[in-house]
Amino acid sequence: MSGKRQPQNPVIGHWQCPEGSKAEVRQAAKRGRHFYTSCDCCGVNMGAGAARQTKIWREAEFLQGADVFKPSNVSDEGQGEALPAVQSEAAASEPQSEPVGERWRPGEEEEHQEEPEENPAATWIALGVGVAALAVGVLNG
């Protein structure tokens, strides 16, 4: 045995490393679903900062058919170009124990889902229940 740990997560794509090398992109299965990279010049980089995650999300070339989840700290705001089409994980075929974000598979057609209409009456009822609970808490406090 070489003593080095073998990666548990499959390669889902490639990304141009800031040092000029071609890095393998993998994705953690834990909460946040952050990307991490591995290349000859930098080794393994598991930086989970929002700027790095967004840069990988926008620039990586993902392998066709790979399961790619949008990391929890990637924002769509201020994007110069469109991000990859995503579908909610609820539409995924494999059930997950807890929701973890959005999934996108390179090479699949976009699936447009209609957003449910907001119900103003339900919103007011929920607000009223919250205010009543707060009042009871203050009075018992």
C-alpha positions in Angstrom: 0.0 0.0 0.0 1.2 3.5 -0.8 -0.2 5.1 2.3 -2.1 7.7 0.3 -5.8 7.8 0.7 -7.8 7.2 -2.5 -10.5 9.7 -3.3 -14.0 8.5 -2.6 -15.9 10.9 -4.9 -15.8 10.4 -8.7 -14.4 12.9 -11.1 -17.3 15.0 -12.4 -15.3 17.4 -14.6 -12.2 19.4 -15.3 -11.2 23.0 -14.5 -8.3 25.2 -15.5 -6.3 25.7 -12.2 -5.2 29.3 -11.5 -1.6 28.0 -11.7 -2.2 26.8 -15.3 -2.7 23.1 -14.9 -5.8 21.1 -15.7 -7.5 20.1 -12.4 -9.9 17.2 -11.8 -13.1 18.4 -10.2 -14.8 16.3 -7.6 -17.8 17.1 -5.3 -18.2 16.3 -1.7 -21.3 14.4 -0.7 -21.5 16.1 2.7 -23.7 19.2 3.5 -23.0 22.1 1.2 -22.0 19.8 -1.7 -18.8 21.9 -2.3 -16.4 21.2 -5.2 -12.8 20.3 -4.6 -10.0 20.1 -7.1 -6.9 18.0 -7.7 -4.0 18.9 -10.0 -0.2 18.2 -10.3 0.8 21.7 -9.4 -1.5 22.4 -6.4 -2.4 19.0 -5.1 -5.8 18.7 -3.5 -7.6 22.0 -2.8 -10.7 21.7 -0.7 -11.3 25.5 -0.4 -15.1 26.0 0.1 -15.2 29.8 -0.1 -18.1 31.2 -2.1 -15.9 33.0 -4.7 -13.9 29.7 -5.5 -17.1 27.6 -5.6 -18.8 30.1 -7.9 -15.7 30.2 -10.2 -15.6 26.4 -10.5 -19.4 26.2 -11.0 -19.2 28.7 -13.9 -15.9 27.6 -15.6 -15.6 23.9 -15.1 -16.3 21.5 -18.0 -18.5 18.9 -16.4 -18.5 15.3 -17.8 -21.7 14.4 -19.7 -24.0 12.4 -17.5 -22.2 13.2 -14.2 -24.4 14.1 -11.2 -23.5 17.7 -10.5 -25.1 19.6 -7.5 -24.9 23.3 -7.2 -22.9 24.1 -4.0 -24.9 25.7 -1.2 -22.9 29.0 -1.3 -23.0 29.6 -5.1 -25.2 32.6 -5.9 -26.8 33.4 -9.2 -26.6 37.2 -8.5 -24.3 39.3 -10.6 -23.7 36.7 -13.2 -22.3 37.9 -16.5 -23.4 34.7 -18.3 -26.0 32.1 -17.6 -25.2 29.3 -15.2 -25.9 25.7 -16.2 -29.5 24.7 -16.1 -30.4 23.0 -12.8 -33.3 20.9 -11.6 -34.3 20.5 -8.0 -33.0 17.4 -6.2 -36.6 16.4 -5.5 -36.8 15.4 -9.2 -33.8 13.1 -8.9 -34.4 9.4 -9.1 -32.4 8.5 -6.0 -34.0 9.5 -2.7 -31.8 11.5 -0.3 -32.0 11.6 3.5 -32.0 15.4 3.5 -32.3 18.0 0.7 -28.9 19.4 -0.3 -29.5 21.8 -3.2 -29.9 21.6 -6.9 -28.7 19.0 -9.3 -27.6 19.3 -12.9 -26.6 16.6 -15.3 -24.5 17.8 -18.3 -26.0 16.5 -21.5 -29.5 16.3 -20.3 -32.3 18.5 -21.7 -33.5 21.3 -19.5 -36.6 20.4 -17.6 -38.9 23.4 -16.9 -41.0 23.2 -13.8 -43.8 25.6 -12.9 -43.4 27.4 -9.6 -46.4 26.9 -7.3 -48.6 30.0 -6.9 -48.4 31.8 -3.7 -51.4 31.7 -1.5 -51.8 35.1 0.3 -54.4 33.7 2.8 -52.0 31.0 3.9 -49.2 33.6 4.3 -51.5 35.8 6.6 -52.5 32.8 8.6 -48.9 31.7 9.2 -48.0 35.3 10.1 -50.9 35.4 12.6 -49.9 32.1 14.2 -46.3 33.4 14.5 -47.4 36.6 16.2 -49.8 34.7 18.6 -46.9 32.3 19.5 -44.6 35.3 20.2 -47.2 37.0 22.4 -47.8 33.8 24.4 -44.0 33.5 24.8 -43.7 37.1 26.0 -46.6 36.8 28.5 -45.2 33.5 29.9 -41.7 34.8 29.8 
